Amino acid sequence: MTELLNQEDFRAALKDAIKGREAKNASFSKAWADGELQRHHFARWAENHYQYVGPFADYLGYIYCNTPDTCVDAKDFLLQNMYEEELADIRHTDLLIRFGEVCGTTKERIEDPNNANAVTRGLQAWCYAVAMREHFVVATAALVVGLESQVPDIYKKQIVPLRGVYGFTEDEIEFFELHITSDVVHGERGFQIVLEHANTVELQQRCLQFVRWGAEMRYSYTKSLFDSYVAPDLVTA
């Protein structure tokens, strides 16, 4: 890419950077949607997912610190996103813990990083590194476009069997319902910030690279859950 893309073409390129790497198509997501998991698999998911999304407000805080005061729209979005994660009616992580407890794990286990696998810890470290070290628009592209914008499509496939196959109540799956709606908004605002502020060829190229890497990271993380916790049960069976 040698010329600056217009916003329409750049949006299309950002979406293409995710294609073929969607976490909704990873083996754990497919087993979940097909009704093949058991509650102890969801417990392991909660223990790992907490280590990835638990620090999400921290990631955003680092991006906020790297965002110039002149980029008011970006700073406002980051603050709002942090507020929703930590200070709204109920913390998102509290809903995740509630789901995990219903599945047979405990708050203590969920909060203990020793219960996450190596790929999960790698994803967390990558998020911290990107948030702290990269240009704010590149970090926004990676974490909001590459990672967070995928959430509605993932959970829309997973929430149906949670109700109909696995037998969870609406209160128990509030975490998923909330993110189906909130992350549509977050994802779109992330797109808008990247489209507006990635205003050089170099920034556009780096945003595309980090969206691609972000999608690969989330896909690998999701696949690792199947490899670590589901596949061994299948071998035993």
N, C-alpha and C positions, 0 to 999 in steps of 0.2 A: 504494500500500500504506500504510494508515493504522494497522494493528494489527500487533502482533508475531506472526509466524507460529510455530506449533508446529514441532518438529523434523521431523516427517514432511512437512508442507507445504513447509517451507523447503528440505529436500532435493530435493523434486520441482521446486521453483522453480529451484534451482541447476542441476539437470539440464536443465531447459527452457531455461535461459540459454545452454547449449551447442548445443542442437538447431538444425539448419539452418546451423551454422557449423563442423561437424566437419572437422578437417584430413584425415581419412581419405577425404573426398569431394572434396578439391581435385584439380585436373587432374594434378599431378605424382604424387600418391598413386594415382590411378586408372591412369595410364600405367604406373606401377611394378607394381601388382597385375595388370594385364592383360598383362604381359610385353613391353611396348613400348619399354623403355629399353635403353640400352647401357652398358657399363661406364664410359665416360667421363662419362655422366650421373651415375652413382653417385659418381664422384670429385668432381664439382662439388657434389653433395649433401653429401658428407663435409666439404668445405672450408667450406661454409656452416653446416652443422649444428654444427660445432665452435665456431663463433663464438657460437652461441645457447646450447648446453648446456655448453660449456667453463667458463663462469663460474657455473654453477648453484650451486655451493657458496658462491660469493661472494654471490649473491642471498640465499641462505638465511641467511648470516652477518649481513647487514644486518637481515633480519627478526628474527633471534635477538636482536640488540642492542635492538630496539624492543619485545621481548616482556617484560612484567612478570615479576618473579621469582615471583609468586604463581601464574602459569600454567605449572606444572611440566610438565604433559603436553605442552603446545605446545613448550616449550624442549627437552624430551627428544626429541621427534620431529624437530625441526630439527637437533639434534646428530647423531642417528642417520642422518638423510638426508645430512648433510654428510660423515659418516664413510664411508658407502657410496660416495659420489661420489669421495672422494679417498684414503681410507686402508684400504679393504678389500683383499682378496687382490690385486686388480688394479684400477687406476683405470678408471672407465667411459670416460674420454676416450682411454685407451690402446687400448681395444678398438675405439673409433671410428677412431682413426688406423690400426690394423691393417687394418680393412676398407677404408679409403681407399687405403692403399698397394697392396692387392691389386687395386684398381680402376684403378691407374695414376698416382695422385698421390703426393706425398711428405709426410712429417711437416712439413717446412719450409713447404710450400705450405698445408697444412691449418692450421697455427698462424698464418699471415700473414693479418691481417684485410683486406688489399688484395684477397684472392681471394674475398671475400664480396660479395654484391650489396647495394644500398642498403637493400632491405627487410629483409634479415637484420640489418644493422647497426641499423636502426630497432627491430627486435624486441629485440635485446640492450639497447639504450638504454632501451626501455620497461620491461624487466624490472628493470634497475638503478634506474630512477626510482621504480617502484612499491615495490620492496623497501626503498628508503631513506626514502621520504617518507610512505607510507601506514601507517595503523593495522595492527598485526601480523596481525589476523584478515582484514583486507581484502587485504593482500599475500598471505597464505596462500591465500585464495580465488582470487586472480588467478593465481598461479604454480603452485599445486599442484592446485587443482580445475580452473581454466580451461585450464591448459596440460598439466601432468604427468599428470593422470588420463586424458587422451585416449590416452596412449602405447600401452597394451596393445591397444586396438582398432585403432590404426594398424598396429602391427607384426605383429599376428596375420594381417592381410591381406597384408602385404608379405613375411613370412618364407617363406611357401609357395612363391611363384615364385622367391625367392632360391635355394631348394634345387632345385626341379624344372625351372625354365625357364632361370635364369641360371647354374646350375651351380656355386654356391659350396659350399664344404665347411662342416661344422659349426663348425670352429675359426674360419673366416673370418667367420661370422655370429653369433658369440657375443654381440656387442653387442646384437643384437635379442632373442635368447633371454633374456638377463639382464633386459632392461627389460620384457619381457612379464610376468615374474613379480614383479620388485621394484616396479614402478610400480603394480601392482594394490594392493599393501600401502600404498605411499605415498599413492596417491589416496584410499583409504578413510580413512586416518588424517587426511589433510587435510580430508576431509568432516567427520569427527567433531570436529576442532578448530573448524571454522567453525560447525558446528551448535551447539556448546556456548558459544562465546565471542562470537558475534554476537548479543548479548543486548539490543539495542535496535532499534527500527524503522529508525533511521538507519543503523546498522551493517549490518543485513540488506539494506537497499536498496543501500548502497554495495558490498557483497559481490556482489550480483547484477549490478550494473553492471560491476564489474571482471571477473567471470567471463565476462560477455558480451564485453567488450572483449578479454580474453585469448584467447577462442576465435576472435574475429575476427582478432586479430594472428597466431595460428598458421595460420589458414586462408590469410590473405594471404601470409604467408611461404612456405607450401607452394606456393601458386599461382605465386608469383614465380619459383620454381625452374623450373617448366615454361616460363613466359614467357621467362626469361632464357637457358635452356640447351637445352631440348627443341624449342620452337617454331621457332627459327632453323634447326635441322637438318631439320625437316619442310619448311620453305620451300625449302631448298637441294635436298632430295631431290625 
